[in-house]
Amino acid sequence: MSWHEWALGGVLVSPFLVAALVALLLTVGLRLLLRLTGLGRWIWHEALFDLALFVIVLGGVVAAMGRL
C-alpha cells in the first residue's frame, strides 16, 4: 500500500486515517480479549492503558503498511 491519498467520491482520504481505524479495531479486539481472559483486572488505569495500547498498535499498523 502506498502512502498517497485516496480519492473517494472526490474527497481525498489520508492513508493515516485508514491506519488509525484499523488500529482502533485491533485495540478494541485486544481489550475485549483481555477482559474475557481475566487479565483486564490487573490494569490499574484503564484510560491510560487504552491510550498506550492504541499508540503501540498504531505504530505496528503504520510499520506494516510501510512494508507493503
DSSP file (Angstrom, degrees, kcal/mol; ACC not computed):
  #  RESIDUE AA STRUCTURE BP1 BP2  ACC     N-H-->O    O-->H-N    N-H-->O    O-->H-N    TCO  KAPPA ALPHA  PHI   PSI    X-CA   Y-CA   Z-CA
    1    1 A M              0   0    0      0, 0.0     2,-0.2     0, 0.0    67,-0.2   0.000 360.0 360.0 360.0 134.2    0.0    0.0    0.0
    2    2 A S        -     0   0    0     66,-0.1     2,-0.2     2,-0.1    64,-0.0  -0.523 360.0-121.1 -91.4 161.8    1.4    3.4   -0.9
    3    3 A W  S    S+     0   0    0     -2,-0.2     2,-0.3    63,-0.1    13,-0.1  -0.178  72.1 118.8 -95.2  40.6    1.2    6.4    1.3
    4    4 A H  S    S-     0   0    0     -2,-0.2    -2,-0.1     1,-0.1     9,-0.0  -0.774  72.0 -97.3-103.5 152.2   -0.7    8.5   -1.3
    5    5 A E        -     0   0    0     -2,-0.3     2,-0.4     9,-0.1     9,-0.2  -0.306  34.4-134.5 -65.0 150.0   -4.1   10.0   -0.6
    6    6 A W  E     -A   13   0A   0      7,-2.3     7,-3.1     2,-0.0     2,-0.7  -0.877   9.0-135.7-106.9 139.9   -7.1    8.0   -2.0
    7    7 A A  E     +A   12   0A   0     -2,-0.4     2,-0.6     5,-0.2     5,-0.2  -0.858  24.4 177.4 -97.5 114.8   -9.9    9.8   -3.8
    8    8 A L  E >  S-A   11   0A   0      3,-2.9     3,-1.1    -2,-0.7    -2,-0.0  -0.905  77.2 -27.0-118.3 100.8  -13.3    8.6   -2.6
    9    9 A G  T 3  S-     0   0    0     -2,-0.6    -1,-0.1     1,-0.3     3,-0.1   0.831 126.3 -49.0  65.6  32.2  -16.1   10.4   -4.4
   10   10 A G  T 3  S+     0   0    0      1,-0.3     2,-0.5     0, 0.0    -1,-0.3   0.440 116.3 114.3  86.6   0.0  -13.9   13.5   -4.9
   11   11 A V  E <   -A    8   0A   0     -3,-1.1    -3,-2.9     2,-0.0     2,-0.5  -0.907  64.6-133.0-106.8 128.4  -12.8   13.5   -1.3
   12   12 A L  E     -A    7   0A   0     -2,-0.5     2,-0.5    -5,-0.2    -5,-0.2  -0.674  20.8-161.6 -81.5 127.6   -9.1   12.9   -0.5
   13   13 A V  E     -A    6   0A   0     -7,-3.1    -7,-2.3    -2,-0.5    -2,-0.0  -0.940  15.2-129.6-113.5 126.6   -8.7   10.4    2.3
   14   14 A S    >>  -     0   0    0     -2,-0.5     4,-1.1    -9,-0.2     3,-0.6  -0.482   9.3-135.8 -72.6 139.8   -5.4   10.1    4.1
   15   15 A P  H 3> S+     0   0    0      0, 0.0     4,-2.2     0, 0.0    -1,-0.1   0.753 105.1  65.6 -67.5 -21.0   -3.9    6.6    4.5
   16   16 A F  H 3> S+     0   0    0      2,-0.2     4,-2.5     1,-0.2     5,-0.2   0.852  96.6  55.4 -67.0 -32.8   -3.1    7.5    8.1
   17   17 A L  H <> S+     0   0    0     -3,-0.6     4,-2.1     2,-0.2    -1,-0.2   0.905 107.9  48.1 -63.6 -41.3   -6.9    7.7    8.8
   18   18 A V  H  X S+     0   0    0     -4,-1.1     4,-2.3     2,-0.2    -2,-0.2   0.915 111.8  49.9 -64.3 -42.9   -7.2    4.2    7.4
   19   19 A A  H  X S+     0   0    0     -4,-2.2     4,-2.5     1,-0.2    -2,-0.2   0.898 110.2  50.7 -62.6 -40.5   -4.3    3.0    9.6
   20   20 A A  H  X S+     0   0    0     -4,-2.5     4,-2.2     2,-0.2    -1,-0.2   0.886 110.3  49.1 -65.8 -39.0   -5.9    4.7   12.7
   21   21 A L  H  X S+     0   0    0     -4,-2.1     4,-2.1     2,-0.2    -2,-0.2   0.904 112.1  48.0 -67.4 -40.6   -9.2    3.0   12.0
   22   22 A V  H  X S+     0   0    0     -4,-2.3     4,-2.4     2,-0.2    -2,-0.2   0.919 112.7  49.5 -63.7 -43.1   -7.5   -0.4   11.7
   23   23 A A  H  X S+     0   0    0     -4,-2.5     4,-2.5     1,-0.2    -2,-0.2   0.874 108.9  52.8 -64.1 -36.9   -5.6    0.2   14.9
   24   24 A L  H  X S+     0   0    0     -4,-2.2     4,-2.4     2,-0.2    -1,-0.2   0.922 109.9  47.5 -64.9 -43.4   -8.8    1.2   16.7
   25   25 A L  H  X S+     0   0    0     -4,-2.1     4,-2.1     1,-0.2    -2,-0.2   0.909 113.6  47.9 -63.6 -41.8  -10.5   -2.0   15.6
   26   26 A L  H  X S+     0   0    0     -4,-2.4     4,-2.5     2,-0.2    -2,-0.2   0.888 111.0  51.4 -65.9 -38.4   -7.5   -4.1   16.7
   27   27 A T  H  X S+     0   0    0     -4,-2.5     4,-2.6     2,-0.2    -2,-0.2   0.911 109.3  49.5 -65.0 -42.8   -7.3   -2.2   20.0
   28   28 A V  H  X S+     0   0    0     -4,-2.4     4,-2.2     1,-0.2    -1,-0.2   0.911 111.8  49.7 -62.9 -41.3  -10.9   -2.9   20.8
   29   29 A G  H  X S+     0   0    0     -4,-2.1     4,-2.2     2,-0.2    -2,-0.2   0.906 111.3  48.3 -63.7 -41.8  -10.4   -6.5   19.9
   30   30 A L  H  X S+     0   0    0     -4,-2.5     4,-2.5     2,-0.2    -2,-0.2   0.899 111.1  50.3 -66.0 -40.1   -7.4   -6.8   22.2
   31   31 A R  H  X S+     0   0    0     -4,-2.6     4,-2.2     2,-0.2    -1,-0.2   0.892 110.6  49.8 -65.3 -38.2   -9.2   -5.1   25.1
   32   32 A L  H  X S+     0   0    0     -4,-2.2     4,-2.4     2,-0.2    -1,-0.2   0.908 110.9  49.8 -64.7 -41.2  -12.1   -7.5   24.7
   33   33 A L  H  X S+     0   0    0     -4,-2.2     4,-2.0     2,-0.2     6,-0.3   0.903 110.4  49.8 -63.3 -41.9   -9.7  -10.4   24.7
   34   34 A L  H  X>S+     0   0    0     -4,-2.5     6,-1.7     1,-0.2     5,-1.0   0.893 112.3  48.1 -63.5 -39.2   -8.0   -9.0   27.9
   35   35 A R  H  <5S+     0   0    0     -4,-2.2     3,-0.4     4,-0.2    -2,-0.2   0.894 111.6  49.1 -69.2 -39.1  -11.4   -8.7   29.5
   36   36 A L  H  <5S+     0   0    0     -4,-2.4    -1,-0.2     1,-0.2    -2,-0.2   0.836 111.6  48.6 -70.9 -32.1  -12.6  -12.1   28.6
   37   37 A T  H  <5S-     0   0    0     -4,-2.0    -1,-0.2    -5,-0.2    -2,-0.2   0.578 112.3-117.1 -83.9  -8.9   -9.4  -13.8   29.8
   38   38 A G  T ><5S+     0   0    0     -4,-0.7     3,-0.9    -3,-0.4    -3,-0.2   0.437  86.5 113.4  89.3  -1.6   -9.5  -12.0   33.1
   39   39 A L  G > < +     0   0    0     -5,-1.0     3,-1.4    -6,-0.3    -4,-0.2   0.666  59.6  77.4 -76.9 -14.7   -6.2  -10.2   32.6
   40   40 A G  G >  S+     0   0    0     -6,-1.7     3,-1.3     1,-0.3    -1,-0.2   0.722  79.4  69.6 -66.5 -20.7   -8.1   -6.9   32.4
   41   41 A R  G <  S+     0   0    0     -3,-0.9    -1,-0.3    -7,-0.3    -2,-0.1   0.671  90.5  61.9 -72.6 -14.5   -8.4   -6.9   36.2
   42   42 A W  G <  S+     0   0    0     -3,-1.4     2,-0.5    -4,-0.1    -1,-0.3   0.471  78.3 106.0 -87.4  -2.6   -4.7   -6.2   36.5
   43   43 A I    <   -     0   0    0     -3,-1.3     3,-0.3     1,-0.2    -3,-0.0  -0.676  51.1-169.0 -82.4 123.9   -4.9   -2.9   34.7
   44   44 A W  S    S+     0   0    0     -2,-0.5     2,-0.6     1,-0.3    -1,-0.2   0.953  78.2  23.8 -79.4 -51.8   -4.5   -0.1   37.1
   45   45 A H     >  -     0   0    0      1,-0.2     4,-2.4     2,-0.0    -1,-0.3  -0.895  68.7-170.6-121.0  99.0   -5.5    2.9   34.9
   46   46 A E  H  > S+     0   0    0     -2,-0.6     4,-2.7    -3,-0.3     5,-0.2   0.869  82.9  50.4 -63.5 -40.9   -7.8    1.8   32.1
   47   47 A A  H  > S+     0   0    0      2,-0.2     4,-2.2     1,-0.2    -1,-0.2   0.917 113.3  46.0 -65.4 -42.2   -7.8    5.0   30.1
   48   48 A L  H  > S+     0   0    0      2,-0.2     4,-2.4     1,-0.2    -1,-0.2   0.896 113.6  49.7 -66.3 -40.0   -4.1    5.3   30.2
   49   49 A F  H  X S+     0   0    0     -4,-2.4     4,-2.8     2,-0.2    -2,-0.2   0.910 109.6  51.5 -64.4 -42.2   -3.7    1.7   29.2
   50   50 A D  H  X S+     0   0    0     -4,-2.7     4,-2.3     2,-0.2    -2,-0.2   0.913 111.3  47.4 -61.7 -42.9   -6.1    2.1   26.4
   51   51 A L  H  X S+     0   0    0     -4,-2.2     4,-2.3     2,-0.2    -2,-0.2   0.933 113.7  46.9 -64.1 -46.1   -4.2    5.1   25.0
   52   52 A A  H  X S+     0   0    0     -4,-2.4     4,-2.2     1,-0.2    -2,-0.2   0.900 112.6  49.7 -63.8 -40.9   -0.9    3.3   25.3
   53   53 A L  H  X S+     0   0    0     -4,-2.8     4,-2.6     1,-0.2    -1,-0.2   0.903 110.7  50.4 -64.4 -40.9   -2.2    0.2   23.7
   54   54 A F  H  X S+     0   0    0     -4,-2.3     4,-2.9    -5,-0.2    -2,-0.2   0.913 110.4  49.1 -63.3 -42.8   -3.7    2.2   20.8
   55   55 A V  H  X S+     0   0    0     -4,-2.3     4,-2.2     2,-0.2    -2,-0.2   0.904 112.8  47.5 -64.4 -41.3   -0.4    4.0   20.2
   56   56 A I  H  X S+     0   0    0     -4,-2.2     4,-1.9     2,-0.2    -2,-0.2   0.929 114.8  45.2 -65.4 -45.4    1.6    0.8   20.2
   57   57 A V  H  X S+     0   0    0     -4,-2.6     4,-2.5     2,-0.2    -2,-0.2   0.900 111.7  52.9 -66.2 -40.1   -0.9   -0.9   17.8
   58   58 A L  H  X S+     0   0    0     -4,-2.9     4,-2.7     1,-0.2     5,-0.2   0.908 107.9  51.3 -61.8 -41.8   -1.0    2.2   15.6
   59   59 A G  H  X S+     0   0    0     -4,-2.2     4,-2.2     1,-0.2    -1,-0.2   0.896 111.1  48.2 -61.5 -40.0    2.8    2.1   15.3
   60   60 A G  H  X S+     0   0    0     -4,-1.9     4,-2.3     2,-0.2    -2,-0.2   0.891 111.9  48.8 -66.7 -40.1    2.7   -1.5   14.3
   61   61 A V  H  X S+     0   0    0     -4,-2.5     4,-2.4     2,-0.2    -2,-0.2   0.919 112.3  48.0 -66.6 -43.6    0.0   -0.9   11.7
   62   62 A V  H  X S+     0   0    0     -4,-2.7     4,-1.8     2,-0.2    -2,-0.2   0.904 112.4  49.4 -64.5 -40.5    1.9    2.0   10.2
   63   63 A A  H  X S+     0   0    0     -4,-2.2     4,-0.9    -5,-0.2    -1,-0.2   0.895 111.9  48.7 -64.4 -39.2    5.1    0.0   10.1
   64   64 A A  H  X S+     0   0    0     -4,-2.3     4,-0.6     1,-0.2     3,-0.5   0.885 110.2  51.2 -68.5 -37.3    3.3   -2.9    8.5
   65   65 A M  H >< S+     0   0    0     -4,-2.4     3,-0.6     1,-0.2    -1,-0.2   0.839 105.3  57.4 -67.2 -32.2    1.7   -0.5    5.9
   66   66 A G  H 3< S+     0   0    0     -4,-1.8    -1,-0.2     1,-0.2    -2,-0.2   0.760 103.5  53.1 -70.0 -23.8    5.2    0.9    5.1
   67   67 A R  H 3<        0   0    0     -4,-0.9    -1,-0.2    -3,-0.5    -2,-0.2   0.631 360.0 360.0 -86.1 -14.2    6.5   -2.5    4.2
   68   68 A L    <<        0   0    0     -4,-0.6    -1,-0.2    -3,-0.6    -2,-0.1   0.481 360.0 360.0 -79.0 360.0    3.7   -3.3    1.7
